Every structure is written in C-alpha cells, then in structure tokens.
Amino acid sequence: MPPMAFYPVGWTHIGSLFKSPESRGDARWVEAKIAQLSEDTYGVHLWNKQSRGLRIEEGSVMARLTSGNCVVCHSIYSS
C-alpha cells in the first residue's frame, strides 16, 4: 500500500491536524485534507511521541475525523 494509506502526514507536521483553522486559507486546507483522507487513507498514524500532548481543537482535521468516524470519541476536543 502507498504511504498515504496510513501515513498521510509526516511526524514533523502532525500538529497541523490538531489545530483549529485560523484563516480562510487554513479552513480550505482542512477541507482539502479531509477530502484527501476520505479518498486515499484507511488509517492515520498519529506519531504518539509528537502528538500525545496535543489537544484536539474544534474545527481541526482531527475533530472532524473523530466526530464523523469514531464511535467512542465524544467531546474530546477543546473548545
């Protein structure tokens, strides 16, 4: 399988999936990443050493992914 199937974001950029969009450009990036993940990805490796201290912010890629796909992830992002 290609790397996009499970490693759609490298460990140095994993934080970008957890951040709320702060501009129109950020919001477009979130939408594009969600569309890309929906088509090309089976799972998202979260690089625990880099992501374990991060909070899922409202409107972020991770907030969108968990709200639409995770059956046990209720109210886990910061507001």
VOMARZA-159624 format. One line per 3 residues: number of its first residue (from 0); their letters; for each residue x, y, z of N, C-alpha, C, CB. Coordinates in pm, whole numbers. Glycine has a CB too. Layout:
NUM = A = X:Y:Z:X:Y:Z:X:Y:Z:X:Y:Z ~ ...
END
This chain:
0 = MPP = 85:-118:0:0:0:0:89:124:0:-96:0:123 ~ 41:230:-61:118:354:-62:118:420:76:62:451:-167 ~ 218:502:106:226:568:237:99:645:274:343:662:239
3 = MAF = 31:704:176:-90:781:205:-198:697:273:-146:841:77 ~ -192:566:258:-294:479:316:-294:483:469:-272:336:269 ~ -176:500:532:-168:503:678:-82:617:735:-113:373:727
6 = YPV = -3:679:653:87:786:697:62:912:615:235:743:687 ~ -58:970:621:-88:1085:536:-17:1214:577:-235:1108:536 ~ 39:1216:698:112:1334:746:237:1286:816:23:1422:842
9 = GWT = 350:1343:781:475:1306:845:480:1354:989:592:1364:767 ~ 567:1294:1067:574:1323:1210:606:1469:1239:677:1236:1275 ~ 676:1537:1151:711:1678:1177:592:1772:1157:825:1720:1085
12 = HIG = 486:1723:1093:369:1808:1066:242:1758:1132:347:1817:917 ~ 252:1662:1222:133:1603:1281:49:1705:1358:173:1489:1373 ~ 113:1805:1416:40:1906:1492:-62:1982:1410:136:2003:1552
15 = SLF = -40:1992:1280:-132:2066:1194:-271:2001:1190:-76:2075:1054 ~ -278:1870:1214:-408:1803:1214:-492:1836:1336:-389:1654:1205 ~ -430:1885:1441:-498:1910:1568:-540:2055:1587:-409:1869:1682
18 = KSP = -493:2145:1503:-517:2289:1520:-643:2337:1450:-398:2367:1470 ~ -714:2427:1516:-829:2492:1455:-782:2582:1341:-910:2574:1559 ~ -859:2590:1235:-822:2682:1128:-834:2826:1177:-910:2658:1003
21 = ESR = -732:2906:1151:-731:3046:1196:-755:3145:1084:-600:3077:1262 ~ -755:3098:962:-777:3186:848:-858:3111:742:-642:3235:790 ~ -896:3183:640:-968:3120:531:-881:3015:460:-1015:3227:431
24 = GDA = -752:3047:448:-659:2952:388:-647:2825:471:-523:3017:371 ~ -642:2841:604:-637:2725:694:-763:2641:678:-621:2769:841 ~ -879:2707:669:-1006:2635:655:-1010:2558:523:-1125:2733:662
27 = RWV = -957:2616:417:-950:2546:289:-857:2425:299:-902:2641:177 ~ -746:2440:373:-653:2329:391:-721:2214:466:-526:2376:467 ~ -798:2248:571:-871:2145:647:-967:2072:555:-948:2208:767
30 = EAK = -1043:2145:477:-1138:2083:384:-1067:1993:284:-1219:2190:310 ~ -956:2041:229:-881:1962:132:-822:1836:197:-768:2046:69 ~ -772:1848:319:-713:1733:388:-821:1630:420:-641:1777:517
33 = IAQ = -938:1675:464:-1050:1583:491:-1088:1509:363:-1173:1660:549 ~ -1097:1580:252:-1132:1517:124:-1025:1416:84:-1149:1624:13 ~ -899:1453:99:-789:1363:65:-791:1237:153:-654:1435:81
36 = LSE = -810:1256:282:-813:1142:373:-931:1050:344:-819:1190:517 ~ -1043:1109:307:-1163:1030:278:-1144:939:157:-1282:1122:254 ~ -1062:982:63:-1041:905:-59:-924:808:-51:-1021:997:-174
39 = DTY = -814:852:12:-687:780:-1:-637:710:125:-585:874:-46 ~ -707:725:238:-649:680:364:-740:582:436:-621:799:453 ~ -678:478:493:-750:379:571:-736:403:721:-701:240:537
42 = GVH = -629:468:760:-600:496:900:-499:609:907:-547:371:973 ~ -491:674:1021:-398:785:1038:-304:754:1154:-474:919:1064 ~ -177:737:1121:-76:716:1225:-52:850:1293:59:655:1166
45 = LWN = -69:858:1424:-62:986:1495:73:1015:1559:-167:989:1601 ~ 172:931:1537:307:958:1587:301:998:1734:373:1070:1504 ~ 272:905:1821:245:929:1962:346:1021:2031:241:799:2033
48 = KQS = 474:1004:2005:573:1091:2072:549:1238:2040:716:1051:2031 ~ 501:1267:1920:477:1405:1880:335:1452:1912:504:1421:1732 ~ 240:1361:1922:101:1404:1937:41:1383:2076:18:1331:1839
51 = RGL = 108:1309:2163:44:1274:2290:9:1395:2377:134:1184:2367 ~ 77:1505:2365:46:1623:2445:-45:1722:2375:172:1691:2485 ~ -85:1692:2253:-168:1785:2177:-315:1770:2214:-150:1762:2026
54 = RIE = -386:1880:2206:-531:1879:2227:-598:1892:2091:-576:1995:2323 ~ -707:1822:2075:-784:1833:1951:-868:1960:1960:-874:1706:1927 ~ -840:2054:1871:-914:2181:1872:-1036:2172:1781:-822:2297:1828
57 = EGS = -1139:2244:1820:-1263:2245:1743:-1238:2293:1601:-1368:2333:1812 ~ -1293:2221:1505:-1279:2257:1364:-1155:2200:1297:-1278:2404:1351 ~ -1069:2136:1375:-946:2079:1319:-976:1953:1239:-846:2048:1431
60 = VMA = -876:1908:1166:-890:1783:1091:-924:1669:1186:-760:1751:1011 ~ -853:1660:1298:-879:1551:1393:-1018:1561:1454:-774:1552:1503 ~ -1065:1680:1482:-1201:1696:1536:-1303:1646:1435:-1229:1843:1573
63 = RLT = -1282:1681:1310:-1374:1638:1205:-1368:1486:1186:-1341:1709:1072 ~ -1247:1431:1187:-1234:1286:1169:-1297:1209:1284:-1087:1248:1156 ~ -1270:1252:1407:-1325:1179:1521:-1476:1194:1531:-1260:1227:1650
66 = SGN = -1528:1313:1501:-1673:1331:1512:-1748:1250:1407:-1710:1478:1499 ~ -1685:1228:1292:-1753:1155:1186:-1723:1007:1180:-1718:1215:1059 ~ -1619:962:1252:-1576:823:1235:-1550:747:1364:-1454:821:1155
69 = CVV = -1538:811:1476:-1503:743:1600:-1626:726:1689:-1393:822:1675 ~ -1660:602:1717:-1782:576:1796:-1760:590:1946:-1833:435:1767 ~ -1636:601:1992:-1609:614:2135:-1547:750:2172:-1516:502:2181
72 = CHS = -1536:841:2076:-1471:970:2099:-1573:1083:2111:-1372:1001:1985 ~ -1633:1096:2225:-1733:1201:2248:-1670:1316:2326:-1856:1145:2325 ~ -1686:1437:2275:-1640:1559:2343:-1494:1550:2384:-1725:1585:2465
75 = IYS = -1406:1515:2292:-1266:1503:2329:-1181:1621:2285:-1210:1378:2272 ~ -1238:1712:2208:-1160:1826:2165:-1187:1945:2255:-1189:1860:2020 ~ -1088:2036:2261:-1104:2155:2346:-1192:2255:2272:-965:2219:2382
78 = S = -1265:2336:2347:-1348:2437:2283:-1309:2575:2326:-1493:2413:2314
END
